[in-house]
């Protein structure tokens, strides 16, 4: 299978199969994502605008998010974005550098990371598992209790996604859930990583490495042994130690 690895690494979330929890629009010159759930996000990515259409497309993208009552979103401007001055034109139009991780690295892993023996991992397969993953995500991201999806909402998400290709692994220590990580195959083939984290008290034990290895093994099982992700300043050096390399740069600009 042939694919543009830089493109996939920069725009992986726009290239995963649509889930029931995602409102998604794909056009020749961009992809729009409106993700609901515990870790919600709204992205305008894979931007390939004609130079004379930038202003019009900015207005249309803003209208798309505002129409759902969620006017605030993030532009993802990578090395494959166009025109070359797109970031400057977005800033001139009122977008601002993201408060967290305004600059990210598009990273890839093409060789097996070292195994982490002794770490207990489980593939999330039940409704109870998705509640565990939700609670871990809320704790890791310090999500206010009022913003955490209810059990009923998670039931709907589980029913809608349990037969799909999205995978979540949960790490345990003495039967206590201490970490989680997810992945989804992109339409191009490589596996996009997401939502990885380990509770602070359990870091330094190889748990994060084990979560990366589990997703590598899933990519191997699917026949495309490549992982892609977008890393911020904190996660980039961790991923580099695991064998990831940077293939592109990303600017994140908030709008709305």
Helices and strands as residue ranges (DSSP letters): H 5-11, G 12-14, E 22-27, E 30-35, E 41-45, G 51-53, H 54-66, E 73-78, H 86-92, E 96-97, E 103-109, E 120-123, H 127-141, G 145-147, H 151-161, E 167-173, E 176-185, E 191-198, G 200-202, H 207-222, E 227-231, H 233-241, E 245-255
